[in-house]
Amino acid sequence: MSNLYEVLAKGGPTMIPLVGLSIATFACAFERSTFWIPLLRTEAKLSHDVLEAAKYSLVDARTIAERTNSPIARFLLAPLKLKQPTPETFRLALETAGDEEFVKMRKGDKLLESVIAIAPLLGLLGTVTGLMMTFANLNIGGGASSAAATTKAAAGIGEALTTTAGGMVVAIIALCIFRVSVTLQAKQMDYFSKVGSELELIYRQYWYEPAMNEIARVEIAGTHKTESVELPV
């Protein structure tokens, strides 16, 4: 711990915002892990149960989706809450719910992008100030104070190198976390699209089309019955 403090102290004032950015980065990573890990663990089973239940009862499928508050559950629940929707309305409910969940999945991206951009600039700023200190303390002519000037110049070089390394480390960590998050988001968009299409197909095949065929059959039967009745003279 003391060695870490010494390294930070060598970096000068510029290390203070870099430490703040690193704390924000790790806090964002922790928050995103609490979001993604439960989702990835449960979404496959939940979506399978909802799709299987939807084949015989939309009410049961809705009940299963309501048991949890995960993104995939809210996504599948949106169209199941509608009463006898058309396929177009069913798909619109899925798309709207999907857009809302994707916004939540992108939480923290702006913070990470800001850290990726700002941290190297802070490191560069520390490099410039450290070099300025170095040149300011150089004693070209020598003299009695040359040893002290050399020490100050070395401190300036140390500050320059420390802030450069600190800015790069913070930016690299934030970039890694950001790329993992973006990859997970892309996979989730594909998975949501696949599951949503399967649910829409089940609704069309098991519920909407049979209902429309039954209505058409009743209408045809009613027309034939009317035609078979003899009108009074």
N, C-alpha and C positions, 0 to 999 in steps of 0.2 A: 504493500500500500504506500509506503514511504517512497519507494522508487518511482511509482506512478506519479506521486505528488511532485517529486523532483523534476520529472520529465515535463509535467504541465507547467511548473514554475519556469523552466528554461524557455518555454515557448512565449512567455510574455503575455501582455494583455489580450492579444488576439486569441489565445487559447480559451478564454472565458466563453465567447459565443460558440466556439467549436465544441466545447463540452456541453453547452446547452443544446446544440443541434444533435449531438450524439445521444443525449438523454431522450430527446424527442423522437429520434429514430428508433431506439430500442423500445420506447413506450408504444410507438405505432406498431412495431413488429409483434409485441406481446398482445396488443388488442386484436390485430388481424389473425394471430394464431388461435385466439379464443373464438374467433368467428369461423375460421376455415376448418379446424380440426373436427368439431362436432358435426359440421355439415357434411364433410367427406365421409365420416364414419357411418352416418345414418341415412343418407339420401338414397342409396341404392335399394335398401330394404323397404323404405317408406314408399318410394315411387312404385316399386313392384307390388306392394300390398294394395295401394290405391288403384293401380291399373287392373289388378285381378278382381278387386271388389267391384269396380265400375262395370264389369261385364255382366253382373247379375243384379246389382243394386247401386244406384247412384247415391242413395242415402247412406249406405254403409261406406262407400268410398269417401263421402264427405265427412263422416264421423271419424274415419281413420286419419284424414288430413287435418282435422281439427285437434287431434290429440297433441300435436307438437306445434311449435311456433318457428320452425326452421324455414329458410327461404324456399326450399322445394315444396314444403307443405303449403305455404301461403300461395305459391304459384299454382299448384294443382287445385287448391280450394276455390280460387277466384271464379272459374266457370261453373264449378259444382254447386255454388250458392245460388245460381240463377235458376229461374223456374221456366222449364220448357223453352230454352233458348234455341234460336236458329243456329245452324253451323257457323254462320258469319259472326253472330253475336258471341258464340262460344269461343271462336278464334280470337276475337277482339279482346275478350276478357283475359285470355291467356297472354296475349301480347302486352296488354297494359300492365298486368301483374309482373310479367317478365322484365319490363322496362324499370319498374319500381325496384325490383330486387337487384338488377344490375347496377343501379345507382348506389345501393347500399354496399355492393361488393367493391365498388371503386372508392370507398371511403379510405382516406389516408393517402391516396395517390398524389394529391396536390402537395401534401406535406413532404413526401419523399422526393418528389420532383424539385421542390424548393431546396431541400437539403443537398441534393445532387448538384444543383447549380451554385448554391451559395458557399458550400464548404470549400471547394477548390479556390474560390475567389478570396475567402478569408485566409486560406493558407498562403496564397500569393501576396496578400496584403502583409501578412506577418513576415514573409520573405523580404519584401521591400523595406519594411521598417527595421528589420534586423540588419540588413545591409547598410541602411542609412546610419544606424548606430555604429556599425563596424568602421565605416569610412570616417565618421565623425571622431572616433577615438584613435585613429591611426596617428602615430607620432613619427612622421617621416624623418625629422631631424635628429631623432634620438634624444638623449638627455637623461636626467635623473628619473623623470616620470615615464620613461619608455616601458618599463615592466608593467606598471599599472595600466597604461594605455593598451598594451598588448592583451592584458587580461580582459579589459572591457571590449576590445575588438573581438576576441574569441567568444565572449558572451553574446555579442551581436550575431556572429556566425551561427552559434548554437541556436539562438532564437529563430533565425531564418530557416535553418534546416528542420527544426522541430515543428514549426507551424506548417511548413510545406508538407511534411509527412503526416501531421495530424489532419490537415484538410483532405488529403488524398485518402486516408484510411476511412474517415467519416463518409466521404462521398462514395467510396467503393462499397462499404457496408449498406448504405442506403440504396445504391443501385442494385445490389444483389436482392435485397428485400423487395424492391419495386418490380424487378423482373419476375420473381417468383409469384408475386401477387397478380401481375398481368397475365402470366401463363395460366394460373388457376382461373382467372376470370374468363379467358378464352375457352378453356375446357368446359366451364360451367355454362357458358352461352350455348355451346354445342349440345351439352347434355340436356339443358332445359328445352331446347328446340326439339330434340329427339323425343323426350318424354311427353312434351306438349302435343306433338304430332300423333303419338300413339294414343293419348287420351282423346284427342279429337276424332281419330279414326274409330275408336271404340264407341264413342257417343253416336257417330253417324251410323255405324253398322248395327249396333245393338239396340239403339233407342230411337233415333230420329227417323231413319228410313223405314223401320217396321211401323212406326206410328203413322207416317205419311201413307204407307201402303194400306194400312188398315182404314184410314180415313177415305182413301180413294175407293177401296172395296165397298165400304158402307155407302158411299155416294152412288157408286155404280149399281149396287143392289137396290137402293132406294129408287133410282131412275127406272130400272127394269120393273119394279113393283108398280110404280105409277103408270107405266105404259100398259101393263097387263090388266089394269082395272078398266071395265067397260063403262063408258060415260052414259048417263041416263038420256033417253030420247026425249 
